[in-house]
């Protein structure tokens, strides 16, 4: 038995509320169960009850056993002085407020149906399951599932918004600078994301503004700060970058001592840091005021067009500085742009609108549902249980579901878990 199950039982009144009596034989009538409190303090605020002939308004505290009241030292905490009912699974002792007055106790174990208990035990009986509800997941209705995934997606956006606010504070409220840092991190993908972010953090965005008109200068800046110009290579393009970076380093007092080294190991050549940095330079060379453009665009086609950038001529026939390859334009692919939309653009648009007090939820939904679903191990596993992920909103919602609910056994706070528990 878990205490959060009792919270669920009380919150949704999943018990027989007829003929309730306290441990001392007083009749209990529930007018309102109160408001669920998920922070410190009593579990439910502002409940309204009638105990015998006395009306009460106050808080409700819930425990597995009555004696847990003392285990948690509530008898010494003034926050619990206004508790009007102690709801427990098993009553084993009377409890008291700080003034030694007895708190009425309601024992629930004889008022909860066997089906609710069986569903609860079935849900939490782990035996090598990937998620607790994997046997019942496919039976949850589509309408309920999609509504929950939409809510999970916005929970994920809210969490990402907190991280964006920290970047915004560090960037002195410069949205263009925040965009650059987020794009840099996502251009680096998982392997080089932190290294690219450290490169972006080592620069003032004003430097990029001043030199964006010259693509070679931008590449010199990015490659130099990423510590990719420290080799002994005799190549005209490479030597030009080294010379240009030396000038930039002195002019803007640059340092790359805190920049993490980039990695090439286990990367496909299109994802080499050299290629991604050249593409990032192309993007900023072609677009002044990129943040404003991103805020204005609301269609997938518009973003595909905006991010349709390639590499400089040298990188069309190279993946590294010292080895020729077959000549290709190496433009950003649509799947890569989809990742930028998921991880950078949509969260940034959401955070910016929120900072202005605007609600653009419908625009966000329209945009993110136009982006194809991600394909990763978590999404594929959910799809094997029930073919559910039809867009990036769904795949993002499924990631939030697995990481924030399933892995933490928060089934009782999950719409899917609640749906399973409510079955007869």
C-alpha positions as CSV (number, residue, x, y, z in Angstrom):
1,X,0.0,0.0,0.0
2,X,1.3,3.4,-1.0
3,X,0.2,6.7,0.5
4,X,-0.3,8.3,-2.9
5,X,-2.9,5.6,-3.6
6,X,-4.8,6.8,-0.6
7,X,-4.5,10.4,-1.9
8,X,-6.0,9.1,-5.2
9,X,-8.8,7.3,-3.4
10,X,-9.7,10.4,-1.3
11,X,-9.3,12.9,-4.2
12,X,-11.6,11.0,-6.6
13,X,-13.8,9.5,-3.8
14,X,-13.1,6.0,-4.9
15,X,-14.6,4.6,-1.7
16,X,-18.1,3.9,-0.3
17,X,-19.0,7.2,1.3
18,X,-22.1,5.8,2.9
19,X,-22.2,5.0,6.6
20,X,-18.8,6.4,7.3
21,X,-17.8,6.5,10.9
22,X,-14.7,7.7,12.8
23,X,-12.6,5.3,14.9
24,X,-14.7,6.6,17.9
25,X,-18.0,5.9,16.2
26,X,-18.9,9.4,15.0
27,X,-20.8,9.6,11.7
28,X,-18.9,11.4,8.9
29,X,-20.5,13.2,5.9
30,X,-18.2,14.6,3.3
31,X,-19.4,17.8,1.7
32,X,-16.0,18.6,0.0
33,X,-12.8,16.5,0.1
34,X,-10.8,19.8,-0.2
35,X,-8.0,20.8,-2.6
36,X,-5.1,18.5,-3.1
37,X,-1.8,19.9,-1.8
38,X,1.3,18.5,-3.4
39,X,3.7,20.7,-1.4
40,X,4.6,20.7,2.3
41,X,1.8,20.7,4.8
42,X,-1.5,18.9,5.1
43,X,-2.5,16.8,2.1
44,X,-5.9,18.4,1.4
45,X,-6.8,22.0,2.2
46,X,-10.3,23.6,2.8
47,X,-12.3,20.4,3.2
48,X,-15.8,20.6,4.5
49,X,-17.2,17.8,6.7
50,X,-20.0,17.1,9.1
51,X,-19.0,14.9,12.0
52,X,-22.0,13.9,14.0
53,X,-24.0,17.1,14.1
54,X,-20.9,19.4,14.0
55,X,-19.9,21.2,10.7
56,X,-16.2,21.5,10.2
57,X,-14.0,23.4,7.7
58,X,-10.3,22.7,7.6
59,X,-7.6,20.4,6.4
60,X,-7.3,16.6,5.9
61,X,-4.1,14.6,6.5
62,X,-3.7,11.1,5.0
63,X,-1.4,8.3,6.2
64,X,-1.1,4.5,5.8
65,X,-1.3,4.1,9.6
66,X,-2.5,6.5,12.3
67,X,0.9,6.2,14.0
68,X,2.6,7.8,11.0
69,X,1.3,11.1,12.4
70,X,3.9,10.8,15.2
71,X,6.5,9.3,12.9
72,X,6.3,12.5,10.9
73,X,6.3,14.7,14.0
74,X,3.0,16.4,13.0
75,X,2.0,16.7,16.7
76,X,4.7,19.4,17.0
77,X,4.0,21.2,13.8
78,X,1.6,24.2,13.9
79,X,0.8,23.7,10.2
80,X,-1.3,20.7,11.3
81,X,-3.3,22.5,13.9
82,X,-6.2,23.0,11.5
83,X,-6.5,19.3,10.5
84,X,-10.1,18.3,11.0
85,X,-9.9,14.7,9.9
86,X,-7.1,12.1,9.8
87,X,-7.7,9.6,7.0
88,X,-5.8,6.3,7.2
89,X,-5.8,2.9,5.7
90,X,-5.3,1.3,9.1
91,X,-6.1,2.9,12.5
92,X,-3.6,1.8,15.2
93,X,-3.6,4.8,17.6
94,X,-5.3,8.1,18.4
95,X,-3.5,11.2,17.3
96,X,-3.5,14.7,18.8
97,X,-2.9,18.3,17.8
98,X,-0.4,20.5,19.7
99,X,-3.0,21.4,22.2
100,X,-3.6,17.7,22.9
101,X,-7.1,17.7,21.4
102,X,-8.0,14.4,19.6
103,X,-8.2,14.5,15.8
104,X,-11.1,12.3,14.4
105,X,-9.7,9.4,12.4
106,X,-11.4,7.7,9.4
107,X,-10.2,4.2,8.5
108,X,-10.7,3.5,4.8
109,X,-9.7,-0.2,4.4
110,X,-13.2,-1.5,4.7
111,X,-14.7,1.1,2.4
112,X,-12.6,0.6,-0.8
113,X,-13.8,-2.0,-3.4
114,X,-11.9,-5.1,-4.1
115,X,-11.8,-4.2,-7.8
116,X,-10.0,-0.9,-7.0
117,X,-7.5,-2.8,-4.8
118,X,-7.0,-5.5,-7.4
119,X,-6.4,-2.9,-10.2
120,X,-3.9,-1.1,-7.9
121,X,-2.0,-4.3,-7.0
122,X,-2.0,-5.4,-10.7
123,X,-0.6,-2.0,-11.8
124,X,2.3,-1.9,-9.3
125,X,3.2,-5.6,-9.4
126,X,6.5,-5.3,-11.2
127,X,8.0,-8.4,-12.8
128,X,10.5,-7.2,-15.4
129,X,8.0,-4.8,-17.0
130,X,9.1,-1.9,-19.1
131,X,6.4,0.3,-17.6
132,X,3.8,-0.7,-15.0
133,X,0.8,-0.5,-17.3
134,X,2.3,-2.1,-20.4
135,X,-0.3,-4.9,-20.5
136,X,-3.2,-2.4,-20.3
137,X,-1.7,0.5,-22.3
138,X,-3.3,-0.6,-25.6
139,X,-6.8,-0.6,-24.0
140,X,-6.7,3.1,-23.1
141,X,-9.0,5.0,-25.5
142,X,-7.4,7.3,-28.2
143,X,-9.3,10.4,-27.1
144,X,-8.1,10.0,-23.5
145,X,-4.5,9.1,-24.7
146,X,-4.1,12.1,-27.1
147,X,-5.5,14.6,-24.6
148,X,-3.0,13.3,-22.0
149,X,-0.1,13.5,-24.5
150,X,-1.0,17.1,-25.3
151,X,-1.0,18.0,-21.6
152,X,2.3,16.2,-21.2
153,X,3.8,18.1,-24.1
154,X,2.9,21.4,-22.5
155,X,4.4,20.2,-19.2
156,X,7.6,19.5,-21.1
157,X,7.5,23.0,-22.7
158,X,7.0,24.6,-19.2
159,X,10.1,22.7,-18.0
160,X,12.1,23.8,-21.0
161,X,10.9,27.3,-20.5
162,X,12.6,27.3,-17.1
163,X,15.9,26.4,-18.7
164,X,15.4,29.1,-21.3
165,X,14.7,31.7,-18.6
166,X,18.1,30.9,-17.0
167,X,19.8,31.4,-20.4
168,X,17.9,34.6,-20.8
169,X,19.1,35.9,-17.4
170,X,22.7,34.9,-18.2
171,X,22.4,36.7,-21.6
172,X,21.0,39.9,-20.0
173,X,17.6,39.4,-21.6
174,X,19.0,39.1,-25.1
175,X,16.7,36.8,-27.0
176,X,19.0,36.7,-30.1
177,X,21.8,35.5,-27.8
178,X,19.6,32.8,-26.2
179,X,18.6,31.6,-29.7
180,X,22.2,31.4,-30.7
181,X,23.2,29.4,-27.7
182,X,20.3,27.0,-28.1
183,X,20.9,26.5,-31.8
184,X,24.6,25.9,-31.2
185,X,23.8,23.2,-28.6
186,X,21.3,21.5,-30.9
187,X,23.6,21.7,-34.0
188,X,26.1,19.7,-31.9
189,X,23.5,17.0,-31.2
190,X,24.1,14.7,-28.3
191,X,27.8,14.1,-28.8
192,X,28.9,17.7,-29.3
193,X,25.9,19.6,-27.8
194,X,27.7,20.6,-24.6
195,X,30.9,21.5,-26.5
196,X,29.0,23.7,-28.9
197,X,27.2,25.3,-26.1
198,X,30.4,26.1,-24.3
199,X,31.7,27.6,-27.6
200,X,28.6,29.8,-27.8
201,X,28.9,30.8,-24.1
202,X,32.5,31.9,-24.8
203,X,31.2,34.6,-27.2
204,X,29.3,37.8,-26.8
205,X,26.5,37.8,-29.4
206,X,27.5,41.3,-30.3
207,X,30.6,39.8,-31.9
208,X,28.5,37.7,-34.3
209,X,26.4,40.8,-35.2
210,X,29.5,42.7,-36.1
211,X,31.0,40.1,-38.4
212,X,28.0,38.2,-39.8
213,X,28.4,39.8,-43.3
214,X,31.6,37.9,-43.9
215,X,31.0,34.1,-44.0
216,X,34.7,33.2,-43.8
217,X,35.2,35.4,-40.8
218,X,32.2,33.7,-39.1
219,X,33.7,30.3,-39.7
220,X,37.0,31.5,-38.4
221,X,35.3,32.6,-35.2
222,X,33.4,29.4,-34.7
223,X,36.2,27.0,-35.6
224,X,38.7,29.0,-33.6
225,X,36.6,29.2,-30.5
226,X,35.9,25.4,-30.9
227,X,39.6,24.8,-30.8
228,X,39.7,23.3,-34.3
229,X,42.4,25.7,-35.6
230,X,45.2,24.3,-33.5
231,X,46.6,21.8,-35.9
232,X,49.7,22.0,-38.2
233,X,47.9,21.9,-41.6
234,X,49.2,23.4,-44.9
235,X,46.1,24.3,-46.7
236,X,45.1,27.7,-48.1
237,X,41.6,27.7,-46.6
238,X,42.8,26.5,-43.2
239,X,45.6,29.0,-43.0
240,X,43.2,31.8,-44.0
241,X,41.0,30.8,-41.0
242,X,43.9,30.7,-38.7
243,X,45.0,34.2,-39.7
244,X,41.5,35.6,-39.5
245,X,40.9,34.0,-36.1
246,X,44.2,35.4,-34.8
247,X,42.9,38.9,-35.8
248,X,39.5,38.3,-34.2
249,X,41.0,36.9,-31.0
250,X,43.0,40.1,-30.5
251,X,40.3,42.5,-31.6
252,X,37.5,41.1,-29.4
253,X,39.8,39.8,-26.6
254,X,38.6,36.2,-27.2
255,X,39.4,33.2,-25.0
256,X,38.6,29.5,-25.7
257,X,40.2,28.1,-22.5
258,X,36.8,27.1,-21.1
259,X,35.5,25.6,-24.3
260,X,35.1,21.8,-24.3
261,X,36.8,19.8,-27.0
262,X,34.6,18.6,-29.8
263,X,34.4,14.9,-30.8
264,X,34.5,13.1,-34.1
265,X,34.4,9.6,-32.8
266,X,31.3,7.5,-33.6
267,X,29.7,10.2,-35.7
268,X,28.5,9.9,-39.2
269,X,30.5,12.4,-41.4
270,X,27.4,14.6,-42.0
271,X,27.3,15.2,-38.2
272,X,31.0,16.0,-37.9
273,X,31.5,19.2,-35.9
274,X,33.3,20.8,-38.9
275,X,30.2,20.4,-41.1
276,X,27.7,21.5,-38.4
277,X,29.8,24.6,-37.5
278,X,30.0,25.6,-41.2
279,X,26.2,25.2,-41.5
280,X,25.7,27.3,-38.4
281,X,27.9,30.0,-39.8
282,X,26.0,29.9,-43.1
283,X,22.7,30.3,-41.2
284,X,23.9,33.4,-39.4
285,X,25.6,34.8,-42.5
286,X,22.4,34.6,-44.4
287,X,20.1,35.9,-41.7
288,X,20.3,39.1,-39.7
289,X,17.8,39.3,-36.8
290,X,17.1,35.5,-37.0
291,X,15.1,35.6,-33.8
292,X,12.6,38.0,-35.2
293,X,12.1,35.8,-38.3
294,X,11.6,32.7,-36.1
295,X,8.9,34.5,-34.1
296,X,7.1,35.6,-37.3
297,X,7.1,32.2,-39.0
298,X,4.4,29.7,-37.9
299,X,4.5,27.0,-40.6
300,X,6.7,24.0,-41.2
301,X,7.3,25.0,-44.8
302,X,8.4,28.4,-43.6
303,X,11.0,26.9,-41.3
304,X,12.2,24.4,-43.9
305,X,12.8,27.4,-46.2
306,X,14.5,29.5,-43.5
307,X,16.9,26.8,-42.5
308,X,17.7,25.7,-46.0
309,X,21.4,26.4,-45.7
310,X,24.5,24.5,-46.6
311,X,28.2,24.8,-46.1
312,X,31.0,27.0,-47.6
313,X,32.7,25.7,-50.8
314,X,35.6,24.1,-49.0
315,X,33.3,21.8,-47.0
316,X,31.3,20.7,-50.0
317,X,34.3,18.5,-50.8
318,X,35.6,17.9,-47.2
319,X,34.5,16.5,-43.9
320,X,37.8,17.3,-42.2
321,X,40.5,19.8,-43.0
322,X,43.0,17.3,-44.4
323,X,41.0,14.9,-46.5
324,X,39.0,15.3,-49.7
325,X,35.6,13.7,-50.2
326,X,32.9,13.5,-52.9
327,X,31.5,17.0,-53.5
328,X,28.0,17.5,-52.1
329,X,26.1,20.7,-50.9
330,X,25.6,19.3,-47.4
331,X,22.4,21.2,-46.7
332,X,20.5,20.8,-43.5
333,X,18.1,17.9,-43.9
334,X,14.4,18.1,-43.1
335,X,14.8,15.6,-40.2
336,X,17.6,17.8,-38.7
337,X,15.4,20.9,-39.1
338,X,12.6,18.9,-37.3
339,X,15.0,18.4,-34.4
340,X,15.7,22.2,-34.3
341,X,12.0,22.8,-34.3
342,X,11.3,20.4,-31.4
343,X,14.3,21.3,-29.2
344,X,14.9,25.0,-30.0
345,X,12.4,26.9,-32.1
346,X,9.0,25.8,-30.5
347,X,10.2,26.0,-26.9
348,X,11.7,29.5,-27.6
349,X,8.5,30.7,-29.3
350,X,6.5,29.4,-26.3
351,X,8.8,31.1,-23.8
352,X,8.9,34.4,-25.6
353,X,5.0,34.5,-25.8
354,X,4.8,33.6,-22.2
355,X,7.2,36.4,-21.3
356,X,4.9,38.8,-23.0
357,X,1.8,37.4,-21.4
358,X,0.5,36.0,-24.6
359,X,-1.2,32.6,-25.2
360,X,-0.1,31.0,-28.4
361,X,-1.0,27.4,-27.4
362,X,-3.1,26.8,-30.5
363,X,-0.4,28.1,-32.8
364,X,2.1,25.8,-31.0
365,X,-0.1,22.8,-31.4
366,X,-0.7,23.5,-35.1
367,X,3.1,23.8,-35.7
368,X,4.3,20.9,-33.6
369,X,1.7,18.5,-34.9
370,X,2.9,19.3,-38.4
371,X,6.3,18.0,-37.5
372,X,6.8,14.2,-38.0
373,X,7.1,12.0,-34.9
374,X,10.6,11.3,-33.6
375,X,11.9,7.8,-33.9
376,X,13.8,6.6,-30.9
377,X,13.8,3.6,-28.6
378,X,11.3,5.0,-26.2
379,X,8.8,6.1,-28.9
380,X,9.2,2.8,-30.7
381,X,8.5,0.8,-27.5
382,X,5.3,2.8,-26.8
383,X,4.3,2.3,-30.5
384,X,4.8,-1.4,-30.1
385,X,2.3,-1.4,-27.2
386,X,-0.2,0.9,-29.1
387,X,0.4,2.7,-32.4
388,X,0.1,6.2,-30.9
389,X,2.8,8.6,-32.0
390,X,1.6,10.5,-35.1
391,X,3.5,13.7,-34.7
392,X,6.3,15.4,-32.7
393,X,3.8,16.5,-30.1
394,X,3.0,12.9,-29.4
395,X,6.6,11.7,-29.4
396,X,7.6,14.5,-27.1
397,X,4.6,13.7,-24.8
398,X,5.7,10.0,-24.7
399,X,9.2,11.0,-23.7
400,X,7.8,13.1,-20.9
401,X,5.5,10.3,-19.9
402,X,8.3,7.7,-19.7
403,X,10.9,9.9,-18.0
404,X,8.6,11.9,-15.6
405,X,5.8,9.5,-14.8
406,X,6.6,5.8,-15.7
407,X,10.2,5.8,-14.5
408,X,9.2,7.5,-11.2
409,X,6.2,5.3,-10.6
410,X,3.9,8.3,-10.8
411,X,1.0,6.2,-12.1
412,X,-1.5,7.7,-9.7
413,X,-0.8,11.2,-11.1
414,X,-1.0,9.9,-14.7
415,X,-4.3,9.9,-16.7
416,X,-3.5,6.5,-18.1
417,X,-2.8,5.0,-14.7
418,X,-6.0,6.6,-13.3
419,X,-8.0,5.2,-16.2
420,X,-6.7,1.7,-15.5
421,X,-7.5,2.0,-11.8
422,X,-11.0,3.1,-12.4
423,X,-12.0,0.0,-14.3
424,X,-14.4,-2.4,-12.7
